[in-house]
Amino acid sequence: MNVKLTLNLNKDIIERAKLYARDKNQSLSALVQNYFIFLAEKNQVDDIEISSNVKEISGIINLDNDFNLKKEYGSYILEKYK
């Protein structure tokens, strides 16, 4: 069920948001709704308690700042399925 929501925002921000939504082929309402969903999901993830086992192994791998995980994984997959 959709419910109407009234927001008071800066006019320039609204115009920029409308342009962004148009570029993404979304309505401004859908854009705001998706952002609210993102915030709610992020909040749920932040509330998850990390087990002591996971905390213990966290950070044991040190990677260079310029390490590109997507590139390395892509290379690995290409090599694996040659």
C-alpha positions as CSV (number, residue, x, y, z in Angstrom):
1,M,0.0,0.0,0.0
2,N,1.4,3.4,-1.0
3,V,1.1,6.3,1.3
4,K,1.8,9.9,0.4
5,L,4.8,11.6,2.1
6,T,5.5,15.3,2.0
7,L,9.1,16.4,2.3
8,N,10.5,20.0,2.5
9,L,13.8,20.1,0.6
10,N,16.0,22.7,-1.0
11,K,14.7,23.5,-4.5
12,D,18.2,23.0,-6.1
13,I,18.5,19.6,-4.5
14,I,15.1,18.6,-5.8
15,E,16.0,19.6,-9.3
16,R,19.3,17.7,-9.1
17,A,17.5,14.6,-7.8
18,K,15.0,14.8,-10.6
19,L,17.8,14.9,-13.1
20,Y,19.5,12.0,-11.5
21,A,16.3,10.0,-11.4
22,R,15.6,10.7,-15.0
23,D,19.1,9.6,-16.0
24,K,18.5,6.3,-14.1
25,N,15.0,5.9,-15.7
26,Q,13.3,6.0,-12.3
27,S,10.7,8.2,-10.7
28,L,11.8,10.5,-7.9
29,S,9.5,8.5,-5.6
30,A,11.1,5.2,-6.6
31,L,14.6,6.8,-6.0
32,V,13.6,7.9,-2.5
33,Q,11.9,4.6,-1.7
34,N,15.0,2.7,-2.8
35,Y,17.2,4.9,-0.6
36,F,14.9,4.3,2.4
37,I,15.1,0.5,1.7
38,F,18.9,0.8,1.5
39,L,19.1,2.6,4.8
40,A,16.8,0.1,6.5
41,E,18.9,-2.9,5.2
42,K,22.2,-1.2,6.2
43,N,20.8,-0.6,9.7
44,Q,20.0,-4.3,9.9
45,V,23.5,-5.3,8.8
46,D,25.0,-2.9,11.4
47,D,23.0,-4.6,14.1
48,I,24.4,-8.1,13.4
49,E,26.7,-9.3,16.1
50,I,30.0,-10.7,14.7
51,S,31.1,-13.9,16.3
52,S,34.4,-14.2,18.2
53,N,35.7,-16.6,15.5
54,V,35.1,-14.2,12.7
55,K,36.6,-11.3,14.8
56,E,39.7,-13.5,15.4
57,I,40.4,-14.1,11.7
58,S,39.4,-10.6,10.5
59,G,42.3,-8.5,9.2
60,I,44.8,-11.4,8.9
61,I,45.3,-10.7,5.2
62,N,47.1,-7.5,4.3
63,L,46.5,-6.3,0.8
64,D,48.1,-3.3,-1.0
65,N,46.0,-0.2,-1.2
66,D,45.9,-0.5,-5.0
67,F,44.8,-4.2,-5.0
68,N,41.9,-4.6,-7.4
69,L,39.8,-7.5,-6.1
70,K,37.4,-7.5,-9.1
71,K,40.3,-7.6,-11.6
72,E,42.1,-10.4,-9.7
73,Y,39.0,-12.4,-9.3
74,G,38.1,-11.9,-13.0
75,S,41.6,-13.1,-14.0
76,Y,41.2,-16.1,-11.7
77,I,37.8,-17.1,-13.3
78,L,39.1,-16.7,-16.8
79,E,42.1,-18.9,-16.1
80,K,40.0,-21.5,-14.2
81,Y,37.5,-21.9,-17.1
82,K,40.0,-21.9,-20.0
